[in-house]
Amino acid sequence: MKKITINDLMTWKREGRKFASVTAYDASFAQLFEQQNVPVMLVGDSLGMVLQGKPDTLAVTTDEIAYHTRSVRAGSPNALLMADMPFMSYSTPEQACEEAGKLMRAGANMVKIEGGAWLAETISRLTERSVPVCAHLGLTPQAVNIFGGYKVQGRDCDKAEQMVKDAILLKNAGAQIILLECVPASLAERITKAVEVPVIGIGAGNSTDGQILVMHDMFGISANYIPRFSKNYLAETGDMRQAVSKYIEEVEAGTFPGQEHTFE
């Protein structure tokens, strides 16, 4: 696989070419994903749940994300690698720059942060300092205690309109990717059309430019449950490499996610 950059994703968006992405946490799986031509990987703070067995992502630290980022980069030198900024690691622009630097030095190409309009200054500060940013909207797991659980966001008209405004604002602040989690498909389609940067969805319908799944969900081995928006590709194929290939194929064809994986 050739080295993937944000320019590739921008070209794919203009061409209407959909792309698949997946979380990764170690060198072995990162190598497997790169061998199957997964263009984008995320070292997610989801590791707190799928690797550490925690009930949420809040206890994950920047040092832990950096450790797994180094591991994934060792296995995948060519994928565009995003790294999550953990809970309370970007409460001020100054803190965000310091913590993001650790992740970029560990091998990330981009950091991902959760939140809406309040992040505009932070994103601007990061991009001015050569740190690309993915802005995560919708169900932001670090806000689980505010939401009162893992619930679909943007079903209310006012909140949906605010999410569209936030996406445009954060793109204008410098965000180079927007990630939408657990939002109605119609809202995700509006946002995808409203911004010029790639939009990646998870539980956001099939109109986004890309899709992402937690690898443990894709393989059906998550400790607690498989989310409605996911699909157990390992059960369908019986082989991990074939599972990844089928996931990529269905995303590129626009057949995943299907209606059964979608919120309205």
C-alpha positions as CSV (number, residue, x, y, z in Angstrom):
1,M,0.0,0.0,0.0
2,K,1.3,3.4,-0.9
3,K,1.5,6.1,1.8
4,I,-1.9,7.6,2.4
5,T,-2.2,11.4,3.1
6,I,-5.0,13.8,3.8
7,N,-4.7,14.9,0.2
8,D,-5.7,11.4,-0.9
9,L,-8.8,11.5,1.2
10,M,-9.7,15.0,-0.2
11,T,-9.3,13.6,-3.7
12,W,-11.5,10.6,-2.9
13,K,-14.2,12.9,-1.5
14,R,-14.2,15.0,-4.7
15,E,-14.3,11.8,-6.8
16,G,-17.1,10.3,-4.7
17,R,-14.9,7.4,-3.7
18,K,-15.8,6.0,-0.3
19,F,-13.1,4.6,2.0
20,A,-12.9,2.3,5.0
21,S,-11.1,2.8,8.3
22,V,-10.7,0.9,11.5
23,T,-9.3,1.2,15.0
24,A,-5.9,-0.5,15.7
25,Y,-3.9,-0.9,18.9
26,D,-0.9,-3.0,18.1
27,A,1.7,-3.8,15.4
28,S,0.3,-7.2,14.4
29,F,-3.2,-6.1,13.6
30,A,-1.9,-2.8,12.1
31,Q,0.2,-4.9,9.7
32,L,-2.8,-7.1,8.9
33,F,-4.9,-4.1,8.1
34,E,-2.2,-2.5,6.0
35,Q,-1.8,-5.7,4.0
36,Q,-5.5,-5.6,3.2
37,N,-5.1,-1.9,2.1
38,V,-7.0,-0.2,5.0
39,P,-6.1,3.5,4.3
40,V,-7.0,5.0,7.6
41,M,-6.4,3.7,11.1
42,L,-7.3,5.2,14.5
43,V,-5.7,4.5,17.8
44,G,-8.9,5.2,19.7
45,D,-9.4,5.8,23.4
46,S,-11.9,2.9,22.9
47,L,-8.8,0.9,24.1
48,G,-10.0,1.7,27.6
49,M,-13.1,-0.5,27.0
50,V,-11.9,-3.2,24.5
51,L,-8.4,-3.7,25.9
52,Q,-8.6,-2.6,29.5
53,G,-12.1,-3.7,30.3
54,K,-13.3,-0.3,31.6
55,P,-16.9,0.7,31.4
56,D,-16.0,3.9,29.5
57,T,-13.1,5.7,27.9
58,L,-12.5,8.3,30.6
59,A,-9.5,6.7,32.4
60,V,-7.3,6.5,29.3
61,T,-4.2,8.7,29.3
62,T,-2.1,10.4,26.7
63,D,0.8,8.2,27.5
64,E,-1.3,5.1,26.8
65,I,-2.5,6.4,23.5
66,A,1.1,7.3,22.6
67,Y,2.3,3.8,23.5
68,H,-0.3,2.2,21.2
69,T,0.4,4.8,18.5
70,R,4.0,3.8,18.4
71,S,3.0,0.1,18.2
72,V,0.5,0.7,15.3
73,R,3.0,2.8,13.4
74,A,5.6,0.1,13.7
75,G,3.1,-2.3,12.0
76,S,1.7,0.1,9.5
77,P,4.1,2.7,8.0
78,N,1.8,3.8,5.3
79,A,-1.7,4.2,6.6
80,L,-3.0,7.7,7.6
81,L,-2.9,7.3,11.4
82,M,-5.1,9.2,13.7
83,A,-4.7,9.2,17.5
84,D,-7.4,10.1,20.0
85,M,-6.7,12.8,22.5
86,P,-8.0,11.5,25.8
87,F,-10.5,13.0,28.2
88,M,-9.4,16.3,29.7
89,S,-6.2,16.3,27.7
90,Y,-7.3,19.4,25.6
91,S,-9.2,21.5,28.1
92,T,-7.2,24.5,27.0
93,P,-5.5,25.3,23.7
94,E,-2.1,25.3,25.4
95,Q,-2.7,21.9,27.0
96,A,-3.9,20.6,23.7
97,C,-0.7,21.6,21.9
98,E,1.5,20.0,24.5
99,E,-0.4,16.7,24.6
100,A,-0.9,16.5,20.8
101,G,2.9,16.9,20.4
102,K,3.3,13.6,22.3
103,L,1.0,11.8,19.9
104,M,2.6,13.3,16.8
105,R,6.0,12.3,18.0
106,A,4.7,8.8,18.6
107,G,3.9,8.5,14.9
108,A,0.4,9.9,14.5
109,N,-0.5,11.9,11.4
110,M,-3.5,13.5,13.0
111,V,-5.2,13.9,16.3
112,K,-8.9,13.4,17.0
113,I,-10.8,15.5,19.6
114,E,-14.4,15.4,20.7
115,G,-16.6,18.4,21.0
116,G,-18.4,21.2,19.2
117,A,-18.0,25.0,18.7
118,W,-16.0,25.5,21.8
119,L,-13.1,23.6,20.1
120,A,-12.7,26.2,17.3
121,E,-9.8,28.1,19.0
122,T,-8.1,24.8,20.0
123,I,-8.3,23.5,16.4
124,S,-7.0,26.7,15.0
125,R,-4.1,26.7,17.4
126,L,-3.2,23.1,16.7
127,T,-3.3,23.5,12.9
128,E,-1.3,26.7,13.1
129,R,1.4,24.5,14.8
130,S,1.3,21.8,12.1
131,V,-1.0,19.3,14.0
132,P,-3.8,18.1,11.7
133,V,-7.1,17.6,13.5
134,C,-10.1,15.3,13.1
135,A,-13.2,16.8,14.9
136,H,-15.5,14.3,16.4
137,L,-19.2,15.3,16.6
138,G,-22.5,13.5,17.6
139,L,-22.1,10.8,20.3
140,T,-18.8,11.8,21.8
141,P,-18.0,9.0,24.3
142,Q,-16.0,11.3,26.6
143,A,-19.3,13.1,27.3
144,V,-21.1,9.9,28.4
145,N,-21.9,11.4,31.8
146,I,-23.4,14.5,30.2
147,F,-25.5,12.5,27.8
148,G,-26.6,10.0,30.4
149,G,-25.4,7.0,28.4
150,Y,-24.5,6.1,24.8
151,K,-27.4,7.7,23.0
152,V,-28.0,8.8,19.4
153,Q,-27.5,12.5,19.0
154,G,-29.1,15.1,16.7
155,R,-32.6,13.7,16.5
156,D,-33.9,17.0,17.9
157,C,-34.2,19.7,15.2
158,D,-32.4,22.4,17.1
159,K,-29.5,20.0,18.1
160,A,-29.3,18.8,14.5
161,E,-29.0,22.4,13.2
162,Q,-26.4,23.1,15.8
163,M,-24.4,20.1,14.7
164,V,-24.4,21.3,11.1
165,K,-23.2,24.8,12.3
166,D,-20.5,23.2,14.5
167,A,-19.2,21.0,11.6
168,I,-18.9,24.1,9.4
169,L,-17.3,26.2,12.1
170,L,-14.7,23.5,13.0
171,K,-13.9,22.9,9.4
172,N,-13.3,26.7,9.0
173,A,-11.1,26.6,12.1
174,G,-8.9,24.1,10.4
175,A,-10.3,20.6,11.0
176,Q,-9.3,18.4,8.1
177,I,-11.7,15.5,8.8
178,I,-15.1,15.4,10.6
179,L,-16.1,12.2,12.3
180,L,-19.8,11.7,13.1
181,E,-20.9,9.0,15.6
182,C,-24.4,7.8,16.1
183,V,-26.4,10.5,14.3
184,P,-29.4,10.1,12.0
185,A,-28.4,9.2,8.5
186,S,-30.2,12.3,7.0
187,L,-28.2,14.6,9.3
188,A,-24.9,12.9,8.4
189,E,-25.7,13.4,4.7
190,R,-26.4,17.1,5.3
191,I,-23.1,17.6,7.1
192,T,-21.2,15.5,4.5
193,K,-22.5,17.8,1.7
194,A,-22.0,21.0,3.8
195,V,-18.2,20.6,4.4
196,E,-15.4,20.3,1.8
197,V,-13.4,17.9,4.0
198,P,-13.9,14.2,4.3
199,V,-16.6,13.0,6.7
200,I,-16.2,9.6,8.4
201,G,-19.2,7.9,9.9
202,I,-19.9,5.3,12.6
203,G,-23.6,4.7,13.1
204,A,-24.2,7.6,10.7
205,G,-25.6,5.9,7.6
206,N,-23.9,5.3,4.3
207,S,-23.8,8.8,2.8
208,T,-20.6,9.8,4.5
209,D,-17.3,9.8,2.7
210,G,-15.8,7.1,4.9
211,Q,-16.7,4.6,7.6
212,I,-14.9,3.4,10.7
213,L,-15.5,0.4,13.0
214,V,-13.8,-0.7,16.2
215,M,-11.8,-3.7,15.2
216,H,-13.2,-5.8,18.1
217,D,-16.8,-5.1,16.9
218,M,-15.9,-6.0,13.2
219,F,-14.5,-9.3,14.4
220,G,-17.3,-9.9,16.9
221,I,-15.1,-10.2,19.9
222,S,-16.1,-7.2,21.9
223,A,-16.3,-8.1,25.6
224,N,-19.8,-6.6,26.3
225,Y,-21.9,-6.3,23.2
226,I,-21.8,-5.6,19.5
227,P,-23.4,-2.2,18.7
228,R,-26.3,-2.0,16.3
229,F,-24.3,0.0,13.8
230,S,-21.5,-2.6,13.6
231,K,-21.3,-5.9,11.7
232,N,-19.5,-9.1,12.5
233,Y,-17.5,-9.7,9.4
234,L,-15.5,-12.5,10.9
235,A,-18.7,-14.6,11.4
236,E,-19.5,-14.1,7.8
237,T,-16.1,-15.0,6.4
238,G,-14.4,-17.2,9.0
239,D,-11.1,-15.5,8.3
240,M,-9.7,-12.2,9.6
241,R,-8.1,-11.1,6.4
242,Q,-11.2,-12.0,4.4
243,A,-13.3,-10.2,7.0
244,V,-11.3,-7.0,6.5
245,S,-11.4,-7.3,2.7
246,K,-15.2,-7.7,2.8
247,Y,-15.6,-4.7,5.1
248,I,-13.6,-2.6,2.7
249,E,-15.5,-3.9,-0.3
250,E,-18.9,-3.2,1.2
251,V,-17.9,0.3,2.3
252,E,-16.6,1.2,-1.1
253,A,-19.7,-0.2,-2.7
254,G,-22.0,1.8,-0.3
255,T,-23.7,-1.4,0.9
256,F,-22.4,-1.0,4.5
257,P,-23.8,0.3,6.6
258,G,-27.2,-1.0,5.6
259,Q,-30.6,0.1,6.9
260,E,-30.3,-2.2,9.8
261,H,-27.2,-0.4,11.0
262,T,-28.7,3.1,10.6
263,F,-30.5,5.5,12.9
264,E,-33.3,7.8,11.7
